[in-house]
Amino acid sequence: MRDKKVIIAAGGTGGHIVPAISIAKELIQDGVRILFVGNKNSMEQKLAERHEIAFAEINVQKFYRKITLAHFKFPFKLIKSILDSKKIIRKFEPSAFLGTGGFVSGPVGYAAHLLKIPIFLQEQNSYPGATTKILSKYATKIFVGNHDAIKHLPQKKAVYSGNPINQNAVVEKNLIDFDKLGLKTSTKKIFLFGGSQGSVVLNNAFLPIIDDFLKQGHEVIWQIGSYSFNEFYPKVKDKKGVYAFDFTNEIGKIYNSVDLAIARAGALSLAELETKKIPSILIPLPSAAENHQYYNAVELKEKNVAEIIEQKDLNPIILKDTALKMLDNIDKIKENFSSTIHANAAKNIAGTIMNYLS
């Protein structure tokens, strides 16, 4: 019996790579051999190797939206990356290709099409990225993490699957150690996070109103991020009721311990917030491709579990007033959450691919 093999490509950001890793791990448990393809010394290579997933290198360049000299290299690198991908596919002999977005998955997916390998795609955002839209015409099935994405894709191929998210955050049942972190158990807690690097824009809007939250009897958990940690941390390190840090491996415990989140609107972050039933204030990143973060946020806004503040309107006063209003009604807002399928998305997607392979 021929071994079941799947070749996977994703890259650029963790928002594309984490779903790929999650699905890959489910397929591996089902006995499938996985080969992950991406750029050398990239985030996708580091994450694949961390999870002991075989990795093959190509050299593909992002297509920049602004004018740059790199545009002149783009066609040549694209052609070479497609040819290199064909060589990798011929050697590995996969039964299917899975792409979860980002510029890296484009040439590998197109090479799979040229070699008549069945193509599966997973799109995280409400507005599909360019790679997904290009490859969608060749796809056997497209799994989407947001309902709105379906109207931008071939209707007969797209199916709502939810977004594969960090299982460590989903299965975690414990709270953070409040005493150890200088926090109380009885207060409502606000959690601001802008990703591992952090968001200077969100941090600047948040810092001036921290004392206002503390005076109201609330407490603050603040992931400042590594980029501006040295700038902001000294200003709050001695404040009682504030736990500030650059990065954490205890995101699941934090989700279990907070009442309101303030965040960007990346698809995976929203899927985690929805799964953990945390009301949120969302400030979409305006520079995100096709403004997809705004459309991601709209889905939660329409479910009455989030408020949106566009970055052009963001200031400390609006942020404080929105947060305090939501905290006053937080229990009622939490009642608007319904069950989601994000927690089981990776398993369900892998199951569909396994059915095809069988």
N, C-alpha and C positions, 0 to 999 in steps of 0.2 A: 504494500500500500504506500502510495506516494505521501511524503511528509507534507503537512499543511504549513504553508509559509505565507507571511504577509510582510510586505515592505511598506514602511511608514515614513512620511516626510512632514516636517513642520519646522518653523523657525521664526526668528525675529524677536518675539516676545514670549514671556511665560504664558500669556493668555492663549497662545497657539500650542505651546509645547506641553503644558501640563495635561490638557485633554488627550494628547497623543500618548503620553506616558501612561495615563490612567487606563486607556483602552488597551494599550500594548500589554500591560500587566494582567488584565483580564484574559486576553487571548493566550498569553503564556500559560496561565493556569489551566486553560483548555487544551494544552499540548501543542500550541502553534509556535513555530519558529519565527522570530521577528528580526528584521534588519531595519534599523533606523538610519535614515540618510539626512545629512545636513552639512553645514559649513564647518570647516576645521577650526578648532579652538573657540567654538561658539557656545552659547548657552545650551543649545540642544545637545551638543556633544557631552557637555559636563553632566547634564541631567540624565541622559541615556546611560552614560558610564556609571553614574551614581546608583542607578537601578539595575546595573549589570545587564544592559541590553546591547546587543551587538550593534556597532556603528560603522557606517561607511561615509567617506568624505567626498564632497564636491565643492566647487568654488563658484557660488552664484552671488550676484550683486543685486542689491535692492534697487528698484527704479525710483529715484528721488523725484519728488513732485516739484522741487524748485530747480532752477537752471544751475547746472554744475558740469564741470569737465568730466565727471564720472559717466555722464550720459554717453560719451563717445566710446567708452569701454563696454557699455551695457550689451549691445547686440552680440559682440564677440564672446563675452563671458556667458551669455545666455545660450548661444549655440553650443559652446564647449560643455556647459553644464548638462545640456540635454544629451549630448553624445556620451558624456561620462556616466550619466544616469542609465542610458541604454546598456552600457557595458556592465554596470552593477546589476541591473535587472536580469540580463542574460545569464550572468554567473550565479545569481542567487535563485533564479527560477521561481518567483513567487506565484501564488495562486490568486493574489489580489493586492491592490494598492490602497492605502488609506492616507489621505491628506487632511490635515486639520488647520490649514491656512498659513499665512505668512509667505513671503516671496520665495522661500526655500522649497516649498512644496510644489511650486509651479512647474519647473523643468522636470522634476521627477515624475509628476503626474502626467505631463505631456508625453514623456518617454514611455510611460506605462501604456498610454493610449496608442502610441505608434506600434508598440509590441503586442497590442490586443490583450492587455492585462485588465481585468475588471477593476473599475475605479469606485471607491467609496470616499465620501467627503464628510467632514464634520465642521459646521460653521457655528461659531459661538455668538455672533452679534446679530442684532435686529436688522442691520443693513449689511448684507454680505460683502466681504472683501473682494478685491479685484481677482485674486487667484481663484477663489471659489467660483466666481461668476464665469471665468474663462473655462475652468475645468468642468463646470456643471453640465455642459452640453455632451460631455463624454461619459458622465457618471452613471453608474448603475443605481446608486442610492445616495441621497444627501440627507444627513442627520442635522437638524437645526436645534439650537439651544433657545431660540426665541421664536414665538409664533409668527411675528411680523416678517421674519426672513423668508417665509414660504412664498409670499407674493412677489418676491424679487427673483425667484428661482423656478426652474421647470416644475410645474405643479405635480406631475405624476411621479416625480423622483423624490421630492422633498417630504420628509416626515419629521414631526416634532419629537425629539428625543430627550430634550433637556441638555444641560452642559455637564460633562464629566468634571467633577470638582475634587479638591483635595480631601481624600477619604479620612486623613488624620483629623481634619477639622470636623467632619461629619460624625465620626464615631466617638469622639471625645465626650465624656459625660461629666468630667470634673470641672470645678470652678478654679479660678486663680487663688493663690494664697493671699487673701486680703490683708491679714495681719503683717505678713512678711513685706508687703508692698506699701504699707502705711495707709491702707484704705479701710473703710467700714463696710460691713455687710448689709447695712440697712438703707444705704443711699442709692438714688438713681445715678447711673453712670453713663457718661458720654464717651464714645470711642471715636477718635479721629485717626484715620490712616490714609496714606497716599501711596502705598506700595513700598517695596524695599528701599527704593531711593528716596521716597517721600515726595511731597508736593510743597514747594516753597510758597506757592499761591495760597494753598489751604492753610499752611502754617502761619502765614502773615495775617490772614483773616481771623484765625483762631486765637492767637496769642493775646491780643488786647482784651478779650472777653472772658478769659479763664477765671479771673477773679469774680466776675459777675455770676458765673455758674457756681463757684464755691460759696458765695454769699447766699445763694438761693438754697444751699444745702445739698447740691449735687457734687459729684466727683468726676474726675477726668482721667481717662486712659488715652495716652497720646503716642502713637507711633510716628515720631518725627521723621524717620528715614535717615539713611546714612549721609545723604548729600549735604544737608544743612543741620545735622545733629549738633555740631560744635557751636553753631550760631544760636540755636534756640534752647538747648538743654540747660546751660548755665542760668537762664532767666527763670526757670521753673523748678530746678532741682530741689530747692528748699521749701517749696510750697506744700503744705499739708493737704491731702486730698487729690494730689496729682501724681500719677505714675507715668513717667515719660521714658522712652527708650528709642533706640535706632531700629532694631529688628528683633523679631521674636520667633521662637519655634513653638510657642504655646498659643497659637492663634485660636485653636479650638476652645481652650479654656477661657480665653478672652471673650469669644463669641458667647459662651455660656454665662458670662458674668456682666454683660452690659445691657443697657436698655435702648440706647439710641446710637446710631453710627453716622458719622460724617465722612464722606468718601467721594472719590472719583466714580466713574460709572463703567469700569471694565466689566466685561461679560461674566468672568468667573467670580469676581468679587460680589456682583449682584446675585449670582446663583447661590453663593455661600450665604449671603445675608438673607435671602429668601428661604433657603433650606433651614437656617437657624432661627427664622422668624424674628428678625431684628429690624424694626422701623429705621428709616434712614433719610438723611438729607444728602442729595446727590448733586455734585458739581461736575458736570461732564467736561472732559478735556476738549477744548474747542479745536485743537489741532489734530485730533484723531481722524484717521482717514474716513472720508465721506460723512464726517460728524457722527460716526456710529455710536459713540458713547451717549450722545443725547437721545438717540432712538432706543438704546438699551434702557435708559432711565425712564423713558415714557411708559414702558411696559409696567414697571413697578408703580409709577405714579397713577396709572389707570386702575391698578388694583387697590389703590388707597392705602398703600403701606410705605409710601415715600413722597418726599417733596423735592422739587428740582429748583436749584438756583443756578442760572447760567453764569459763567465766569464773568461776563461783562457787567453783571448786576451784583456780583459778590462784594460785600463789605462786612466789617465786623457787626454792625448794627442789624443788618438783615439776617445774618447768620445767627446771631443771638436770639432775635425775636422769633425766628422760625423754630429754633431748637427748644426754646422755653415753651412755646405754644404746643409743640409736639409732645414734650415731656408731661405737660398738664393733661394730655389726653392719651398717654402712651398705652394704657391697658385697652382702651377702645380701639386704637389703631392695630394692636396686635391681634384683635379678633378678626381683622380683615384678611389675615393670612389663611390660605388654604394649603392643602398638601401639594408638594411639588415632586417632580420626578428626577430632579438633578442628582440626588444622592445615588440613584441606581442607573444613571445614564450610561456610564462606562460599561457596566455589566450588560445592559440591554443592547447597546450598540455592538458589543463583542458577540452577543448571542445571535444577532441578525447576520453578522458576517460569518459566524460559524455555520449557521443554517445554509448560507450560500456555498460555503466550502464543502459542505457535506452532500 
